[in-house]
Amino acid sequence: MLRRLYDWTMGLAGHRHSMSALFGVSFIESSVFPIPPDVLMIPMVLARRARAMAVALVATVGSVLGALLGYWIGAALMDTVGQWVLTAYGKHAAFDQLAARFSEYGGWAVLFAALTPFPFKVITIFSGGVGMSLPLFVLTSVIGRAARFFIVAGLLWRFGPPIRDFIERRLGLVFTLFMAALIGGFAALRLL
């Protein structure tokens, strides 16, 4: 099933309404859809590199608006839809344990999930479920998603097809290591 969703998403990249499709995929990926927008962004940018920044902007706006839907699901529908999504991603059991720590590190969690391959929808729903500050949620979502999508689009614009393999296979790891170093640095400063 996941392979069919992936193939369907890839097919949207060449469609004449690909920007609308990208917005839609970015929107629903932030709340329930399992395929990341990068799958659609990469072929779109490679096909028309001059539109790279417009593609990144559409993905960012769609993703942040979708994150607000995820937040609302967590805030208003946690007992029904929110639990279903968290269970589908194997995060249901961790809810209570993470909720206690989320008030202190919630902004970092949103930023981390927005930048890395971690399922962003889990954090958006979780943020609403624990009542994270909405302005902080929006700010960290915008920063994280914009950084992720504009970096991917910028690399594709600059280096073209040769960077595609790197992005598809290793960029998630690079973002994850970067976030670990950033969070670790702030934690070290706090201890000093």
Steps between C-alpha positions, in 0.01 A plus 500: 500500500778744590669434164177584315469827695863581416447425128178705497680792666787479247248504215366833624837667437449507124137603511400848379356568847815385678525814717146445628581134555816598690299733720248223568764234575690745724178588681382147572851367573516728803192338653435148363667407165807272518689623189718813548471793257865456402393206281299742288734799537811325367369413151316833477818699564711279277249544217500882531791617714410869454186437711692345791426776751133520401474123553662533844264784594190302399622198697572717805164679500308177441695320771457771764127529430476122519691512829224723635250229402715246684511730803120532490463120472709468816317778682144412402502139384775332701268231635395392150703603194811599697526161669449323167783692331737457797423127507557470124850646544575293810508799737183439703676336795750783529234773534482524880875473547576763238221735609674561831822609329339679207416822685871565554636387163196523272640772275814295440291191424297688239816643343668158501199329339458781245860460382555126517339184364316452833125494419404867540132409536573321828644818652229728359226285654698457819552877527126563489432210735723639772397863442833637377507878453348561155730795412808292592363206302442714189840674529696176532296336224569787260873508581544123479292435191637800311857398580439143389319578175715796395821306566376208291382733221822702515718190473295373207511840331876532546615143430214347300457126452832392662380623842175301476656179635656687792169665590295183473745285695698720737348844557273373778806372684683831451200697635470260794869535589478879464200517735670270753807725498287815528291367788809356667672838474209681663478234771873541569461879523217452749718283722788748501 
